Amino acid sequence: MDANLIHKSFASPVRRDILARLKTPAEAFARERIEFGQGVPSNAIQAQSGLSQSTVSAHLAMLVEAGLLVSTRVGPFVLLSRNEPVIRSFVTHMHASL
């Protein structure tokens, strides 16, 4: 776990919003009628954000690099889900550090 990279990821409200939505994907992406077995398609995240595909892609790449999201390719789709063990580890680290 790279705590500095995670802190950098949290600096953006867009990235914080993506993480929050992925916490409850069945609720946050209910209108898209997605099967949430392995994650949420990146295009559904982009559609909800109202931002360009390239902007959302850069935000998602940062979250994956920080280890906060797991990216899984299924056919033509990139599915994203929260990496709960890393998130819990970071919260524990912050609790112990502050």
Backbone as ProteinMPNN parsed JSONL, in Angstrom:
{"seq_chain_A": "MDANLIHKSFASPVRRDILARLKTPAEAFARERIEFGQGVPSNAIQAQSGLSQSTVSAHLAMLVEAGLLVSTRVGPFVLLSRNEPVIRSFVTHMHASL", "coords_chain_A": {"N_chain_A": [[0.844, -1.18, 0.0], [0.643, 2.131, -0.937], [0.623, 4.831, 0.773], [1.004, 7.569, 0.265], [0.372, 7.826, -2.453], [-2.293, 7.095, -2.351], [-3.327, 9.187, -0.794], [-2.91, 11.25, -2.628], [-4.685, 10.431, -4.576], [-7.112, 10.84, -3.27], [-7.262, 13.566, -3.355], [-8.779, 14.599, -5.367], [-12.104, 15.581, -5.948], [-13.662, 14.278, -7.841], [-12.559, 11.698, -8.016], [-13.017, 10.85, -5.387], [-15.796, 10.808, -5.431], [-16.276, 8.794, -7.345], [-15.267, 6.547, -5.956], [-17.078, 6.544, -3.813], [-19.534, 6.055, -5.121], [-19.039, 3.51, -6.107], [-19.098, 2.076, -3.812], [-21.66, 1.244, -3.225], [-22.738, -0.151, -5.674], [-25.076, -1.293, -6.833], [-27.094, 0.428, -6.085], [-26.112, 2.974, -6.873], [-25.784, 2.727, -9.619], [-28.214, 1.882, -10.609], [-30.026, 2.576, -12.649], [-28.709, 1.831, -14.954], [-28.954, -0.881, -15.173], [-27.104, -3.047, -14.693], [-25.212, -6.036, -14.401], [-23.606, -6.825, -11.497], [-21.482, -8.556, -10.884], [-18.597, -8.668, -11.299], [-17.853, -6.058, -11.201], [-18.283, -2.579, -12.144], [-18.936, -1.338, -15.356], [-16.585, 0.736, -17.042], [-17.623, 2.611, -18.828], [-20.155, 3.129, -17.792], [-19.554, 4.456, -15.452], [-18.342, 6.7, -16.518], [-20.507, 7.791, -17.934], [-22.229, 8.618, -15.873], [-20.702, 10.567, -14.692], [-20.574, 12.819, -16.308], [-18.376, 13.857, -17.482], [-15.68, 13.951, -19.913], [-14.654, 11.007, -21.748], [-11.888, 10.573, -21.767], [-11.022, 12.086, -19.581], [-12.31, 10.837, -17.4], [-11.184, 8.323, -17.677], [-8.506, 8.876, -17.031], [-8.801, 9.547, -14.317], [-9.773, 7.096, -13.309], [-7.58, 5.468, -13.886], [-5.701, 6.508, -12.127], [-6.849, 5.805, -9.664], [-6.746, 3.022, -9.861], [-3.974, 2.654, -10.058], [-3.237, 3.53, -7.523], [-4.199, 1.465, -6.109], [-6.729, 1.414, -5.111], [-8.882, 0.704, -6.649], [-9.929, -2.196, -8.462], [-9.308, -3.461, -11.604], [-10.916, -5.248, -14.122], [-10.871, -7.015, -17.096], [-13.427, -7.956, -19.231], [-14.237, -9.421, -21.991], [-15.052, -6.929, -24.27], [-15.275, -5.055, -22.304], [-14.223, -3.017, -19.524], [-14.256, -3.639, -16.246], [-14.803, -2.237, -13.074], [-14.072, -2.291, -9.617], [-14.181, -1.686, -6.086], [-11.242, -1.982, -4.106], [-11.427, -3.428, -1.415], [-9.785, -4.603, 0.705], [-7.397, -3.044, 0.534], [-8.409, -0.485, 0.968], [-9.403, -0.762, 3.602], [-6.969, -1.303, 4.895], [-5.64, 1.116, 4.506], [-7.295, 2.859, 5.959], [-6.945, 1.824, 8.519], [-4.205, 2.325, 8.79], [-4.246, 5.139, 8.737], [-5.724, 5.665, 11.033], [-4.007, 4.683, 12.996], [-1.842, 6.341, 12.59], [-2.569, 8.985, 13.059]], "CA_chain_A": [[0.0, 0.0, 0.0], [1.376, 3.385, -1.032], [-0.249, 5.822, 1.414], [1.133, 8.871, -0.398], [-0.389, 7.768, -3.701], [-3.703, 7.084, -1.974], [-3.657, 10.572, -0.428], [-2.975, 12.008, -3.881], [-5.942, 10.028, -5.229], [-8.221, 11.462, -2.548], [-7.235, 15.019, -3.549], [-9.768, 14.986, -6.378], [-13.49, 15.254, -5.609], [-14.176, 13.329, -8.832], [-12.121, 10.359, -7.614], [-13.743, 10.506, -4.163], [-17.163, 10.5, -5.834], [-16.247, 7.478, -7.983], [-15.143, 5.553, -4.882], [-18.332, 6.52, -3.053], [-20.553, 5.387, -5.938], [-18.711, 2.088, -6.219], [-19.336, 1.412, -2.525], [-22.974, 0.61, -3.364], [-22.982, -0.064, -7.12], [-26.454, -1.629, -7.204], [-27.889, 1.644, -5.889], [-25.567, 4.106, -7.629], [-25.891, 2.499, -11.055], [-29.457, 1.121, -10.786], [-30.662, 2.887, -13.935], [-27.972, 1.197, -16.043], [-29.323, -2.305, -15.174], [-25.847, -3.76, -14.886], [-24.922, -7.183, -13.536], [-22.457, -6.323, -10.756], [-20.649, -9.649, -10.417], [-17.164, -8.378, -11.282], [-17.619, -4.627, -11.134], [-19.092, -1.655, -12.937], [-18.226, -0.953, -16.579], [-16.038, 2.094, -17.018], [-18.488, 3.528, -19.571], [-21.258, 3.534, -16.909], [-18.975, 5.466, -14.55], [-18.154, 7.901, -17.336], [-21.817, 8.362, -18.256], [-22.756, 9.303, -14.691], [-19.851, 11.691, -14.284], [-20.774, 13.994, -17.144], [-17.062, 14.291, -17.966], [-15.238, 13.253, -21.114], [-14.126, 9.664, -21.549], [-10.455, 10.634, -21.457], [-10.876, 12.609, -18.22], [-12.7, 9.773, -16.471], [-10.169, 7.282, -17.81], [-7.335, 9.305, -16.251], [-9.154, 9.409, -12.896], [-9.833, 5.671, -13.004], [-6.205, 4.952, -13.911], [-5.068, 6.936, -10.876], [-7.409, 4.986, -8.589], [-6.207, 1.67, -10.036], [-2.556, 2.735, -9.709], [-3.147, 3.662, -6.064], [-4.652, 0.217, -5.522], [-8.061, 1.582, -4.537], [-9.811, 0.007, -7.53], [-9.466, -3.364, -9.2], [-9.781, -3.424, -12.976], [-11.038, -6.578, -14.714], [-11.354, -6.966, -18.474], [-14.338, -9.027, -19.62], [-14.541, -9.129, -23.395], [-14.714, -5.541, -24.622], [-15.556, -4.162, -21.178], [-13.352, -2.906, -18.354], [-15.1, -3.564, -15.065], [-14.071, -1.698, -11.937], [-14.648, -2.484, -8.292], [-13.335, -1.203, -4.99], [-10.312, -2.939, -3.499], [-11.752, -3.236, 0.002], [-8.647, -4.842, 1.613], [-6.489, -1.888, 0.518], [-9.105, 0.634, 1.615], [-9.384, -1.027, 5.053], [-5.59, -1.155, 5.35], [-5.341, 2.544, 4.545], [-8.052, 3.45, 7.083], [-6.234, 1.381, 9.728], [-2.94, 3.081, 8.81], [-4.545, 6.527, 9.104], [-6.159, 5.655, 12.427], [-2.813, 4.473, 13.825], [-0.869, 7.424, 12.372], [-3.02, 10.323, 13.501]], "C_chain_A": [[0.888, 1.241, 0.0], [0.462, 4.507, -0.502], [-0.174, 7.178, 0.729], [0.337, 8.907, -1.699], [-1.893, 7.749, -3.413], [-4.147, 8.491, -1.564], [-3.803, 11.428, -1.682], [-4.28, 11.69, -4.614], [-7.138, 10.709, -4.585], [-8.278, 12.978, -2.742], [-8.301, 15.491, -4.532], [-11.179, 14.621, -5.932], [-14.114, 14.266, -6.601], [-13.801, 11.91, -8.423], [-12.812, 9.922, -6.323], [-15.18, 10.104, -4.49], [-17.238, 9.118, -6.497], [-16.163, 6.387, -6.923], [-16.444, 5.433, -4.086], [-19.426, 5.794, -3.827], [-20.301, 3.888, -6.028], [-18.885, 1.339, -4.896], [-20.669, 0.663, -2.557], [-23.382, 0.654, -4.847], [-24.416, -0.379, -7.529], [-27.384, -0.424, -7.047], [-27.424, 2.766, -6.812], [-25.756, 3.96, -9.133], [-27.165, 1.72, -11.4], [-30.089, 1.364, -12.149], [-29.985, 2.183, -15.107], [-28.301, -0.289, -16.178], [-28.114, -3.187, -15.502], [-25.784, -4.945, -13.937], [-23.611, -6.874, -12.833], [-21.512, -7.408, -10.25], [-19.172, -9.306, -10.297], [-16.858, -6.892, -11.261], [-18.554, -3.85, -12.036], [-18.305, -1.287, -14.195], [-17.772, 0.508, -16.525], [-16.935, 3.069, -17.768], [-19.69, 3.97, -18.743], [-20.782, 4.602, -15.928], [-18.83, 6.782, -15.295], [-19.491, 8.573, -17.621], [-22.4, 9.13, -17.073], [-21.969, 10.548, -14.339], [-20.141, 12.963, -15.063], [-19.473, 14.551, -17.701], [-16.699, 13.504, -19.212], [-14.652, 11.889, -20.764], [-12.664, 9.713, -21.144], [-10.206, 11.152, -20.041], [-11.201, 11.531, -17.195], [-11.674, 8.651, -16.508], [-8.921, 7.627, -17.003], [-7.606, 9.18, -14.75], [-9.18, 7.943, -12.479], [-8.44, 5.056, -12.96], [-5.471, 5.314, -12.624], [-5.559, 6.082, -9.703], [-6.904, 3.541, -8.658], [-4.737, 1.648, -9.626], [-2.358, 2.812, -8.199], [-3.589, 2.383, -5.36], [-6.037, 0.291, -4.919], [-9.151, 0.894, -5.357], [-9.126, -1.188, -8.16], [-10.125, -3.299, -10.575], [-9.774, -4.844, -13.541], [-11.577, -6.435, -16.126], [-12.207, -8.198, -18.734], [-14.785, -8.707, -21.043], [-14.139, -7.701, -23.71], [-14.856, -4.552, -23.463], [-14.444, -4.171, -20.143], [-14.273, -2.69, -17.169], [-14.256, -3.131, -13.88], [-14.827, -1.951, -10.648], [-13.66, -1.979, -7.252], [-12.449, -2.33, -4.481], [-10.436, -2.762, -1.983], [-10.589, -3.554, 0.942], [-7.667, -3.663, 1.667], [-7.135, -0.697, 1.213], [-9.099, 0.452, 3.129], [-7.976, -0.835, 5.624], [-5.213, 0.321, 5.467], [-6.037, 3.212, 5.722], [-7.356, 3.072, 8.403], [-4.933, 2.152, 9.88], [-3.189, 4.519, 9.271], [-4.944, 6.614, 10.577], [-4.946, 5.533, 13.361], [-1.847, 5.65, 13.748], [-1.275, 8.76, 12.972], [-3.49, 10.313, 14.926]], "O_chain_A": [[1.777, 1.378, 0.84], [-0.359, 5.054, -1.238], [-1.187, 7.869, 0.621], [-0.302, 9.913, -2.009], [-2.675, 8.333, -4.165], [-5.229, 8.934, -1.949], [-4.724, 12.24, -1.779], [-4.902, 12.576, -5.199], [-8.073, 11.111, -5.276], [-9.252, 13.611, -2.332], [-8.679, 16.663, -4.523], [-11.431, 13.47, -5.573], [-15.004, 13.5, -6.231], [-14.64, 11.011, -8.478], [-13.158, 8.75, -6.176], [-15.717, 9.169, -3.897], [-18.169, 8.358, -6.234], [-16.905, 5.406, -6.983], [-16.854, 4.328, -3.73], [-20.168, 4.999, -3.249], [-21.24, 3.092, -6.026], [-18.825, 0.11, -4.864], [-20.792, -0.42, -1.985], [-24.273, 1.416, -5.222], [-24.924, 0.212, -8.482], [-28.35, -0.28, -7.796], [-28.238, 3.43, -7.453], [-25.874, 4.958, -9.844], [-27.187, 0.977, -12.381], [-30.637, 0.436, -12.744], [-30.614, 1.96, -16.142], [-27.965, -0.9, -17.192], [-28.122, -3.96, -16.46], [-26.249, -4.864, -12.8], [-22.594, -6.678, -13.498], [-20.804, -7.186, -9.267], [-18.552, -9.625, -9.283], [-15.688, -6.511, -11.299], [-19.491, -4.4, -12.614], [-17.122, -0.959, -14.104], [-18.482, 1.383, -16.029], [-17.012, 4.239, -17.393], [-20.205, 5.068, -18.953], [-21.517, 5.537, -15.612], [-19.155, 7.847, -14.769], [-19.593, 9.798, -17.555], [-23.003, 10.187, -17.26], [-22.512, 11.483, -13.751], [-19.973, 14.064, -14.54], [-19.472, 15.611, -18.328], [-17.341, 12.502, -19.529], [-14.216, 11.651, -19.637], [-12.244, 8.964, -20.261], [-9.275, 10.702, -19.375], [-10.457, 11.336, -16.234], [-11.334, 8.09, -15.466], [-8.342, 6.752, -16.359], [-6.731, 8.751, -13.997], [-8.667, 7.588, -11.417], [-8.149, 4.223, -12.102], [-4.706, 4.508, -12.095], [-4.767, 5.683, -8.849], [-6.665, 2.914, -7.626], [-4.299, 0.733, -8.929], [-1.419, 2.225, -7.661], [-3.381, 2.23, -4.156], [-6.486, -0.662, -4.281], [-10.208, 0.545, -4.832], [-7.912, -1.197, -8.365], [-11.336, -3.108, -10.693], [-8.771, -5.554, -13.458], [-12.616, -5.809, -16.338], [-11.783, -9.329, -18.496], [-15.614, -7.823, -21.259], [-13.004, -7.304, -23.447], [-14.591, -3.361, -23.619], [-13.803, -5.196, -19.912], [-14.983, -1.687, -17.094], [-13.132, -3.599, -13.702], [-16.052, -1.842, -10.59], [-12.463, -1.863, -7.512], [-12.863, -3.488, -4.434], [-9.656, -2.043, -1.359], [-10.408, -2.825, 1.918], [-7.164, -3.326, 2.739], [-6.474, 0.018, 1.966], [-8.821, 1.399, 3.865], [-7.812, -0.272, 6.707], [-4.544, 0.722, 6.419], [-5.438, 4.04, 6.409], [-7.203, 3.91, 9.291], [-4.594, 2.587, 10.98], [-2.441, 5.053, 10.09], [-4.54, 7.541, 11.279], [-4.877, 6.205, 14.39], [-1.124, 5.933, 14.703], [-0.425, 9.567, 13.348], [-3.899, 11.35, 15.449]]}, "name": "protein", "num_of_chains": 1, "seq": "MDANLIHKSFASPVRRDILARLKTPAEAFARERIEFGQGVPSNAIQAQSGLSQSTVSAHLAMLVEAGLLVSTRVGPFVLLSRNEPVIRSFVTHMHASL"}
